[in-house]
């Protein structure tokens, strides 16, 4: 699936398109594993994530990624259920996310 630009048709809508907790795979030189993070997908097509839900609106996001044009698909290579990967159009990073259910993964 490729994320399209229709998400940015309503930029004046105050609420984000989608928000919730996901587990994000971490693969730094020091840390490896899955970290629970609060994700907010905005109408302008940018995905923000925070350490905790309470940080939204109070702290700067840990990262902001443009999702328009990103490739998103299920990934079974990691041996966990409900894992999907996201490859932003810039192509310089692959994100792996794990949801708690198939329904949440599809959302």
Backbone bond lengths (Angstrom), bond angles and torsions (degrees), N, CA, C in turn:
res aa  C-N    CA-C-N  psi(-1)  N-CA   C-N-CA  omega(-1)  CA-C   N-CA-C  phi
1 X - - - 1.430 - - 1.531 108.31 -
2 X 1.296 117.53 140.14 1.461 122.68 175.63 1.520 107.89 -114.65
3 X 1.316 116.90 129.60 1.448 121.87 179.95 1.517 108.87 -71.25
4 X 1.318 116.44 127.60 1.458 121.28 -177.62 1.512 112.91 -93.92
5 X 1.317 115.60 -177.74 1.460 120.80 -176.88 1.519 112.90 -93.09
6 X 1.341 119.34 -1.13 1.458 120.20 -177.23 1.521 112.85 -66.58
7 X 1.311 117.87 -16.34 1.452 121.50 178.68 1.531 111.18 -65.37
8 X 1.321 117.56 -23.85 1.465 120.18 -177.01 1.533 113.09 -95.76
9 X 1.325 117.74 13.91 1.473 119.93 179.32 1.520 113.18 -70.93
10 X 1.326 116.80 -22.02 1.454 120.29 -175.30 1.528 110.87 -122.26
11 X 1.329 117.80 64.12 1.467 120.51 -174.35 1.526 114.18 -66.31
12 X 1.337 119.07 -19.98 1.457 121.14 -178.23 1.523 112.50 -88.79
13 X 1.311 117.97 1.04 1.448 121.30 177.79 1.520 108.38 -71.90
14 X 1.340 118.11 124.11 1.456 119.66 -173.20 1.530 114.95 -70.92
15 X 1.310 118.52 -31.51 1.459 120.15 -176.37 1.524 111.08 -87.45
16 X 1.328 116.40 145.38 1.468 119.56 176.02 1.522 110.93 -64.38
17 X 1.318 116.58 158.72 1.445 122.26 177.94 1.513 110.66 -64.89
18 X 1.317 116.54 -43.40 1.461 121.57 -175.68 1.522 108.36 -154.65
19 X 1.342 116.00 143.21 1.465 120.08 177.00 1.510 109.39 -151.17
20 X 1.322 115.40 150.70 1.451 119.99 177.62 1.519 111.60 161.18
21 X 1.324 114.23 175.39 1.461 120.21 179.59 1.524 110.85 -85.10
22 X 1.320 115.23 139.71 1.461 124.84 169.49 1.518 107.06 -138.20
23 X 1.309 116.45 159.76 1.458 120.30 171.04 1.529 107.43 -96.23
24 X 1.323 116.04 130.03 1.464 122.30 -179.11 1.520 108.19 -109.58
25 X 1.318 115.80 132.94 1.464 119.89 179.12 1.522 110.00 -73.62
26 X 1.305 115.25 132.42 1.458 122.38 179.43 1.515 108.26 -110.75
27 X 1.328 116.03 131.37 1.454 120.44 179.57 1.513 111.17 -138.66
28 X 1.309 116.26 49.89 1.461 118.41 176.90 1.530 108.48 -81.89
29 X 1.303 116.42 174.65 1.465 120.60 179.64 1.525 111.40 -65.09
30 X 1.326 116.55 -26.90 1.464 121.06 -176.84 1.530 111.92 -98.54
31 X 1.331 116.80 -47.27 1.464 122.08 -175.77 1.521 111.42 -106.77
32 X 1.316 115.24 139.10 1.459 120.58 173.36 1.517 107.21 -138.76
33 X 1.323 116.45 143.72 1.457 120.06 179.54 1.513 111.62 134.43
34 X 1.316 116.13 -158.92 1.459 122.84 -176.85 1.522 109.42 -116.03
35 X 1.324 116.88 133.63 1.461 122.79 178.72 1.524 108.74 -122.12
36 X 1.320 115.84 132.81 1.461 121.37 177.34 1.525 108.26 -76.80
37 X 1.332 115.83 127.29 1.465 121.76 -178.69 1.529 109.86 -135.91
38 X 1.325 115.83 154.38 1.465 123.38 178.13 1.526 107.71 -94.85
39 X 1.345 116.76 119.82 1.459 121.97 -176.88 1.522 110.92 -109.42
40 X 1.326 115.41 141.74 1.460 122.06 178.33 1.527 107.31 -132.84
41 X 1.334 116.06 116.68 1.465 121.57 175.96 1.513 107.41 -97.64
42 X 1.321 116.76 116.19 1.469 121.89 -176.69 1.527 110.70 -89.87
43 X 1.332 115.59 162.59 1.468 121.21 179.96 1.521 113.08 -64.84
44 X 1.321 117.44 -20.19 1.464 119.61 179.41 1.530 112.17 -82.81
45 X 1.351 116.78 3.89 1.461 120.62 176.41 1.519 114.75 89.25
46 X 1.326 117.18 8.23 1.458 120.15 -179.87 1.528 110.46 -100.96
47 X 1.325 115.80 137.36 1.448 122.88 177.19 1.527 108.51 -101.80
48 X 1.331 115.66 120.76 1.458 122.36 177.70 1.524 106.95 -106.63
49 X 1.328 116.91 144.70 1.459 116.45 170.37 1.511 111.60 -138.86
50 X 1.333 112.69 149.68 1.453 123.04 -173.89 1.521 109.34 -129.02
51 X 1.310 115.89 162.70 1.457 120.38 177.74 1.536 110.10 -67.46
52 X 1.344 117.25 -41.43 1.464 122.46 -178.00 1.525 110.37 -136.87
53 X 1.315 116.70 157.25 1.465 122.81 177.12 1.530 110.76 -56.37
54 X 1.324 117.16 -41.37 1.464 121.69 -177.13 1.533 113.11 -65.04
55 X 1.332 117.32 -16.56 1.464 120.96 -179.43 1.527 112.87 -77.37
56 X 1.335 117.26 -21.98 1.464 120.54 -179.63 1.526 109.43 -61.11
57 X 1.312 116.43 125.93 1.456 121.96 179.94 1.511 114.20 85.22
58 X 1.334 117.77 -12.60 1.460 121.15 -179.35 1.525 112.12 -111.86
59 X 1.330 116.07 -31.63 1.466 121.40 -178.44 1.527 109.25 -124.12
60 X 1.298 115.17 161.35 1.460 119.17 172.69 1.517 108.60 -69.56
61 X 1.340 117.46 145.78 1.471 118.81 177.06 1.529 110.55 -64.85
62 X 1.325 115.60 153.43 1.460 120.39 175.89 1.519 110.34 -65.23
63 X 1.345 114.78 -33.70 1.469 120.17 177.93 1.517 109.07 -159.50
64 X 1.324 115.85 152.23 1.468 123.63 174.81 1.518 106.48 -128.36
65 X 1.335 116.28 127.51 1.460 121.28 -177.27 1.521 109.98 -129.58
66 X 1.318 116.38 132.72 1.466 121.35 176.63 1.527 108.37 -78.09
67 X 1.345 116.14 123.93 1.463 120.14 -177.35 1.521 114.25 -100.20
68 X 1.306 118.88 -11.97 1.465 119.33 179.30 1.527 109.05 -58.98
69 X 1.321 116.11 125.85 1.453 121.78 -179.18 1.516 114.06 85.64
70 X 1.339 117.41 -1.59 1.473 120.63 -179.32 1.526 110.73 -72.09
71 X 1.321 116.04 148.10 1.467 122.23 173.93 1.525 107.77 -93.81
72 X 1.331 115.47 128.98 1.458 120.71 -179.44 1.519 108.22 -129.73
73 X 1.338 116.47 132.94 1.453 119.57 179.88 1.519 112.04 -161.53
74 X 1.319 115.31 161.04 1.458 122.17 178.48 1.526 109.22 -64.92
75 X 1.328 116.49 143.90 1.461 121.13 178.52 1.521 108.82 -128.81
76 X 1.321 117.49 120.43 1.462 121.86 -179.55 1.524 112.13 -104.21
77 X 1.312 118.08 0.26 1.467 121.67 -174.37 1.526 113.90 -71.79
78 X 1.326 118.05 -18.04 1.459 120.71 -175.50 1.527 113.20 -93.50
79 X 1.323 117.28 -2.56 1.455 121.12 175.29 1.515 115.51 73.76
80 X 1.326 118.02 18.15 1.463 122.57 177.55 1.522 108.94 -120.39
81 X 1.330 118.26 146.89 1.464 119.57 176.12 1.528 111.06 -76.38
82 X 1.321 116.04 155.84 1.464 124.60 173.61 1.524 113.79 63.23
83 X 1.325 116.45 31.76 1.468 121.40 177.03 1.523 108.76 -96.93
84 X 1.324 115.80 136.46 1.461 120.40 173.82 1.515 108.47 -137.64
85 X 1.322 114.48 154.57 1.468 118.69 179.91 1.516 109.07 -115.10
86 X 1.313 114.29 155.20 1.458 122.45 -179.29 1.526 107.18 -132.55
87 X 1.327 115.31 122.77 1.462 121.04 177.89 1.532 107.49 -115.87
88 X 1.343 116.93 101.14 1.468 119.70 178.64 1.529 110.92 -60.10
89 X 1.314 115.58 156.23 1.466 121.51 -176.90 1.519 111.55 -58.74
90 X 1.334 117.42 -30.47 1.461 119.75 178.17 1.526 110.51 -61.78
91 X 1.352 116.95 -27.47 1.450 121.75 171.84 1.510 116.40 72.34
92 X 1.335 118.34 7.43 1.454 118.77 -176.95 1.529 113.21 -91.73
93 X 1.343 117.60 2.61 1.456 120.68 -179.71 1.527 109.81 -157.96
94 X 1.321 116.22 147.21 1.459 122.03 173.95 1.521 107.27 -116.68
95 X 1.329 115.83 127.19 1.456 121.42 176.32 1.520 108.95 -99.56
96 X 1.328 116.51 138.02 1.458 122.33 173.09 1.524 107.63 -116.06
97 X 1.332 115.76 128.08 1.455 121.92 -179.44 1.521 109.48 -123.24
98 X 1.326 116.13 149.13 1.458 121.39 177.07 1.521 107.95 -127.55
99 X 1.319 116.31 123.85 1.462 122.89 177.14 1.522 109.05 -96.16
100 X 1.329 116.69 172.63 1.456 120.63 -179.28 1.529 112.86 -93.83
101 X 1.336 116.62 -9.76 1.467 119.92 178.84 1.528 109.02 -155.53
102 X 1.319 116.04 165.06 1.455 121.07 177.40 1.530 110.51 -63.78
103 X 1.337 116.69 -40.33 1.460 121.27 179.58 1.536 110.73 -61.91
104 X 1.325 116.47 -44.09 1.463 119.71 179.07 1.526 110.83 -65.94
105 X 1.320 117.06 -37.33 1.458 120.88 179.17 1.535 109.99 -62.84
106 X 1.325 117.09 -43.37 1.471 120.55 -179.77 1.525 111.90 -67.17
107 X 1.313 117.36 -34.10 1.468 121.93 179.09 1.523 109.69 -64.21
